[in-house]
Amino acid sequence: MIAIAGTYQNGVVKLDEEIASKKPLKVIVTFLEEIEKSIEKRLTLDDFSFAKGWEILKDYKGSLSDEVIRERRSEL
């Protein structure tokens, strides 16, 4: 094992030195500085309400399932 310093920015790790290798190498990245993690709220069953869903969709004339399928296909 060898250790090489580098910099991480916007999802990219740039090493300070180049390593010659004919095959892919597995690496472990250790962040030496404190990173502030954003804590996302997890959904619970209390976050869902059929009554609220019915109220939101009361004037919707289309197919909800078709819209969900269309949205998911556009994200691919």
Phi and psi in radians as a Rosetta constraint file:
Dihedral C 1 N 2 CA 2 C 2 CIRCULARHARMONIC -2.252 0.35
Dihedral N 2 CA 2 C 2 N 3 CIRCULARHARMONIC 2.770 0.35
Dihedral C 2 N 3 CA 3 C 3 CIRCULARHARMONIC -2.091 0.35
Dihedral N 3 CA 3 C 3 N 4 CIRCULARHARMONIC 2.343 0.35
Dihedral C 3 N 4 CA 4 C 4 CIRCULARHARMONIC -2.323 0.35
Dihedral N 4 CA 4 C 4 N 5 CIRCULARHARMONIC 2.326 0.35
Dihedral C 4 N 5 CA 5 C 5 CIRCULARHARMONIC -1.363 0.35
Dihedral N 5 CA 5 C 5 N 6 CIRCULARHARMONIC 2.790 0.35
Dihedral C 5 N 6 CA 6 C 6 CIRCULARHARMONIC -2.950 0.35
Dihedral N 6 CA 6 C 6 N 7 CIRCULARHARMONIC -2.963 0.35
Dihedral C 6 N 7 CA 7 C 7 CIRCULARHARMONIC -2.329 0.35
Dihedral N 7 CA 7 C 7 N 8 CIRCULARHARMONIC 2.409 0.35
Dihedral C 7 N 8 CA 8 C 8 CIRCULARHARMONIC -1.891 0.35
Dihedral N 8 CA 8 C 8 N 9 CIRCULARHARMONIC 2.274 0.35
Dihedral C 8 N 9 CA 9 C 9 CIRCULARHARMONIC -2.690 0.35
Dihedral N 9 CA 9 C 9 N 10 CIRCULARHARMONIC 2.236 0.35
Dihedral C 9 N 10 CA 10 C 10 CIRCULARHARMONIC 0.924 0.35
Dihedral N 10 CA 10 C 10 N 11 CIRCULARHARMONIC 0.749 0.35
Dihedral C 10 N 11 CA 11 C 11 CIRCULARHARMONIC 1.453 0.35
Dihedral N 11 CA 11 C 11 N 12 CIRCULARHARMONIC 0.096 0.35
Dihedral C 11 N 12 CA 12 C 12 CIRCULARHARMONIC -2.118 0.35
Dihedral N 12 CA 12 C 12 N 13 CIRCULARHARMONIC 2.320 0.35
Dihedral C 12 N 13 CA 13 C 13 CIRCULARHARMONIC -1.787 0.35
Dihedral N 13 CA 13 C 13 N 14 CIRCULARHARMONIC 2.176 0.35
Dihedral C 13 N 14 CA 14 C 14 CIRCULARHARMONIC -1.979 0.35
Dihedral N 14 CA 14 C 14 N 15 CIRCULARHARMONIC 2.049 0.35
Dihedral C 14 N 15 CA 15 C 15 CIRCULARHARMONIC -1.399 0.35
Dihedral N 15 CA 15 C 15 N 16 CIRCULARHARMONIC 2.582 0.35
Dihedral C 15 N 16 CA 16 C 16 CIRCULARHARMONIC -1.318 0.35
Dihedral N 16 CA 16 C 16 N 17 CIRCULARHARMONIC -0.334 0.35
Dihedral C 16 N 17 CA 17 C 17 CIRCULARHARMONIC -2.286 0.35
Dihedral N 17 CA 17 C 17 N 18 CIRCULARHARMONIC 2.707 0.35
Dihedral C 17 N 18 CA 18 C 18 CIRCULARHARMONIC -1.747 0.35
Dihedral N 18 CA 18 C 18 N 19 CIRCULARHARMONIC 2.428 0.35
Dihedral C 18 N 19 CA 19 C 19 CIRCULARHARMONIC -1.947 0.35
Dihedral N 19 CA 19 C 19 N 20 CIRCULARHARMONIC 2.217 0.35
Dihedral C 19 N 20 CA 20 C 20 CIRCULARHARMONIC -1.469 0.35
Dihedral N 20 CA 20 C 20 N 21 CIRCULARHARMONIC 2.217 0.35
Dihedral C 20 N 21 CA 21 C 21 CIRCULARHARMONIC -2.644 0.35
Dihedral N 21 CA 21 C 21 N 22 CIRCULARHARMONIC 2.455 0.35
Dihedral C 21 N 22 CA 22 C 22 CIRCULARHARMONIC -1.540 0.35
Dihedral N 22 CA 22 C 22 N 23 CIRCULARHARMONIC -0.129 0.35
Dihedral C 22 N 23 CA 23 C 23 CIRCULARHARMONIC -2.374 0.35
Dihedral N 23 CA 23 C 23 N 24 CIRCULARHARMONIC 2.807 0.35
Dihedral C 23 N 24 CA 24 C 24 CIRCULARHARMONIC -1.092 0.35
Dihedral N 24 CA 24 C 24 N 25 CIRCULARHARMONIC 2.491 0.35
Dihedral C 24 N 25 CA 25 C 25 CIRCULARHARMONIC -2.039 0.35
Dihedral N 25 CA 25 C 25 N 26 CIRCULARHARMONIC 2.387 0.35
Dihedral C 25 N 26 CA 26 C 26 CIRCULARHARMONIC -1.381 0.35
Dihedral N 26 CA 26 C 26 N 27 CIRCULARHARMONIC 2.504 0.35
Dihedral C 26 N 27 CA 27 C 27 CIRCULARHARMONIC -2.314 0.35
Dihedral N 27 CA 27 C 27 N 28 CIRCULARHARMONIC 2.812 0.35
Dihedral C 27 N 28 CA 28 C 28 CIRCULARHARMONIC -2.146 0.35
Dihedral N 28 CA 28 C 28 N 29 CIRCULARHARMONIC 2.221 0.35
Dihedral C 28 N 29 CA 29 C 29 CIRCULARHARMONIC -1.825 0.35
Dihedral N 29 CA 29 C 29 N 30 CIRCULARHARMONIC 2.203 0.35
Dihedral C 29 N 30 CA 30 C 30 CIRCULARHARMONIC -2.041 0.35
Dihedral N 30 CA 30 C 30 N 31 CIRCULARHARMONIC 2.157 0.35
Dihedral C 30 N 31 CA 31 C 31 CIRCULARHARMONIC -1.493 0.35
Dihedral N 31 CA 31 C 31 N 32 CIRCULARHARMONIC 2.143 0.35
Dihedral C 31 N 32 CA 32 C 32 CIRCULARHARMONIC -1.499 0.35
Dihedral N 32 CA 32 C 32 N 33 CIRCULARHARMONIC -0.289 0.35
Dihedral C 32 N 33 CA 33 C 33 CIRCULARHARMONIC -1.860 0.35
Dihedral N 33 CA 33 C 33 N 34 CIRCULARHARMONIC 2.692 0.35
Dihedral C 33 N 34 CA 34 C 34 CIRCULARHARMONIC -1.120 0.35
Dihedral N 34 CA 34 C 34 N 35 CIRCULARHARMONIC 2.300 0.35
Dihedral C 34 N 35 CA 35 C 35 CIRCULARHARMONIC -2.016 0.35
Dihedral N 35 CA 35 C 35 N 36 CIRCULARHARMONIC 2.264 0.35
Dihedral C 35 N 36 CA 36 C 36 CIRCULARHARMONIC -1.487 0.35
Dihedral N 36 CA 36 C 36 N 37 CIRCULARHARMONIC 1.977 0.35
Dihedral C 36 N 37 CA 37 C 37 CIRCULARHARMONIC -1.523 0.35
Dihedral N 37 CA 37 C 37 N 38 CIRCULARHARMONIC 2.443 0.35
Dihedral C 37 N 38 CA 38 C 38 CIRCULARHARMONIC -1.499 0.35
Dihedral N 38 CA 38 C 38 N 39 CIRCULARHARMONIC 2.223 0.35
Dihedral C 38 N 39 CA 39 C 39 CIRCULARHARMONIC -1.648 0.35
Dihedral N 39 CA 39 C 39 N 40 CIRCULARHARMONIC 2.000 0.35
Dihedral C 39 N 40 CA 40 C 40 CIRCULARHARMONIC -1.586 0.35
Dihedral N 40 CA 40 C 40 N 41 CIRCULARHARMONIC 2.453 0.35
Dihedral C 40 N 41 CA 41 C 41 CIRCULARHARMONIC -1.243 0.35
Dihedral N 41 CA 41 C 41 N 42 CIRCULARHARMONIC 2.286 0.35
Dihedral C 41 N 42 CA 42 C 42 CIRCULARHARMONIC -1.483 0.35
Dihedral N 42 CA 42 C 42 N 43 CIRCULARHARMONIC 2.499 0.35
Dihedral C 42 N 43 CA 43 C 43 CIRCULARHARMONIC -1.322 0.35
Dihedral N 43 CA 43 C 43 N 44 CIRCULARHARMONIC 2.511 0.35
Dihedral C 43 N 44 CA 44 C 44 CIRCULARHARMONIC -2.166 0.35
Dihedral N 44 CA 44 C 44 N 45 CIRCULARHARMONIC 3.008 0.35
Dihedral C 44 N 45 CA 45 C 45 CIRCULARHARMONIC -1.058 0.35
Dihedral N 45 CA 45 C 45 N 46 CIRCULARHARMONIC -0.492 0.35
Dihedral C 45 N 46 CA 46 C 46 CIRCULARHARMONIC -1.171 0.35
Dihedral N 46 CA 46 C 46 N 47 CIRCULARHARMONIC -0.307 0.35
Dihedral C 46 N 47 CA 47 C 47 CIRCULARHARMONIC -1.395 0.35
Dihedral N 47 CA 47 C 47 N 48 CIRCULARHARMONIC -0.145 0.35
Dihedral C 47 N 48 CA 48 C 48 CIRCULARHARMONIC -1.955 0.35
Dihedral N 48 CA 48 C 48 N 49 CIRCULARHARMONIC 2.413 0.35
Dihedral C 48 N 49 CA 49 C 49 CIRCULARHARMONIC -2.557 0.35
Dihedral N 49 CA 49 C 49 N 50 CIRCULARHARMONIC 2.101 0.35
Dihedral C 49 N 50 CA 50 C 50 CIRCULARHARMONIC -1.116 0.35
Dihedral N 50 CA 50 C 50 N 51 CIRCULARHARMONIC -0.617 0.35
Dihedral C 50 N 51 CA 51 C 51 CIRCULARHARMONIC -1.089 0.35
Dihedral N 51 CA 51 C 51 N 52 CIRCULARHARMONIC -0.748 0.35
Dihedral C 51 N 52 CA 52 C 52 CIRCULARHARMONIC -1.144 0.35
Dihedral N 52 CA 52 C 52 N 53 CIRCULARHARMONIC -0.695 0.35
Dihedral C 52 N 53 CA 53 C 53 CIRCULARHARMONIC -1.086 0.35
Dihedral N 53 CA 53 C 53 N 54 CIRCULARHARMONIC -0.777 0.35
Dihedral C 53 N 54 CA 54 C 54 CIRCULARHARMONIC -1.082 0.35
Dihedral N 54 CA 54 C 54 N 55 CIRCULARHARMONIC -0.722 0.35
Dihedral C 54 N 55 CA 55 C 55 CIRCULARHARMONIC -1.125 0.35
Dihedral N 55 CA 55 C 55 N 56 CIRCULARHARMONIC -0.770 0.35
Dihedral C 55 N 56 CA 56 C 56 CIRCULARHARMONIC -1.114 0.35
Dihedral N 56 CA 56 C 56 N 57 CIRCULARHARMONIC -0.656 0.35
Dihedral C 56 N 57 CA 57 C 57 CIRCULARHARMONIC -1.699 0.35
Dihedral N 57 CA 57 C 57 N 58 CIRCULARHARMONIC 0.139 0.35
Dihedral C 57 N 58 CA 58 C 58 CIRCULARHARMONIC -1.045 0.35
Dihedral N 58 CA 58 C 58 N 59 CIRCULARHARMONIC -0.544 0.35
Dihedral C 58 N 59 CA 59 C 59 CIRCULARHARMONIC -1.776 0.35
Dihedral N 59 CA 59 C 59 N 60 CIRCULARHARMONIC 0.039 0.35
Dihedral C 59 N 60 CA 60 C 60 CIRCULARHARMONIC -1.353 0.35
Dihedral N 60 CA 60 C 60 N 61 CIRCULARHARMONIC 2.211 0.35
Dihedral C 60 N 61 CA 61 C 61 CIRCULARHARMONIC -1.737 0.35
Dihedral N 61 CA 61 C 61 N 62 CIRCULARHARMONIC -0.241 0.35
Dihedral C 61 N 62 CA 62 C 62 CIRCULARHARMONIC -1.539 0.35
Dihedral N 62 CA 62 C 62 N 63 CIRCULARHARMONIC -2.947 0.35
Dihedral C 62 N 63 CA 63 C 63 CIRCULARHARMONIC -1.711 0.35
Dihedral N 63 CA 63 C 63 N 64 CIRCULARHARMONIC 2.067 0.35
Dihedral C 63 N 64 CA 64 C 64 CIRCULARHARMONIC -1.070 0.35
Dihedral N 64 CA 64 C 64 N 65 CIRCULARHARMONIC -0.737 0.35
Dihedral C 64 N 65 CA 65 C 65 CIRCULARHARMONIC -1.110 0.35
Dihedral N 65 CA 65 C 65 N 66 CIRCULARHARMONIC -0.659 0.35
Dihedral C 65 N 66 CA 66 C 66 CIRCULARHARMONIC -1.111 0.35
Dihedral N 66 CA 66 C 66 N 67 CIRCULARHARMONIC -0.685 0.35
Dihedral C 66 N 67 CA 67 C 67 CIRCULARHARMONIC -1.153 0.35
Dihedral N 67 CA 67 C 67 N 68 CIRCULARHARMONIC -0.708 0.35
Dihedral C 67 N 68 CA 68 C 68 CIRCULARHARMONIC -1.110 0.35
Dihedral N 68 CA 68 C 68 N 69 CIRCULARHARMONIC -0.786 0.35
Dihedral C 68 N 69 CA 69 C 69 CIRCULARHARMONIC -1.078 0.35
Dihedral N 69 CA 69 C 69 N 70 CIRCULARHARMONIC -0.773 0.35
Dihedral C 69 N 70 CA 70 C 70 CIRCULARHARMONIC -1.083 0.35
Dihedral N 70 CA 70 C 70 N 71 CIRCULARHARMONIC -0.750 0.35
Dihedral C 70 N 71 CA 71 C 71 CIRCULARHARMONIC -1.126 0.35
Dihedral N 71 CA 71 C 71 N 72 CIRCULARHARMONIC -0.757 0.35
Dihedral C 71 N 72 CA 72 C 72 CIRCULARHARMONIC -1.178 0.35
Dihedral N 72 CA 72 C 72 N 73 CIRCULARHARMONIC -0.640 0.35
Dihedral C 72 N 73 CA 73 C 73 CIRCULARHARMONIC -1.160 0.35
Dihedral N 73 CA 73 C 73 N 74 CIRCULARHARMONIC -0.613 0.35
Dihedral C 73 N 74 CA 74 C 74 CIRCULARHARMONIC -1.226 0.35
Dihedral N 74 CA 74 C 74 N 75 CIRCULARHARMONIC -0.369 0.35
Dihedral C 74 N 75 CA 75 C 75 CIRCULARHARMONIC -1.468 0.35
Dihedral N 75 CA 75 C 75 N 76 CIRCULARHARMONIC -0.193 0.35
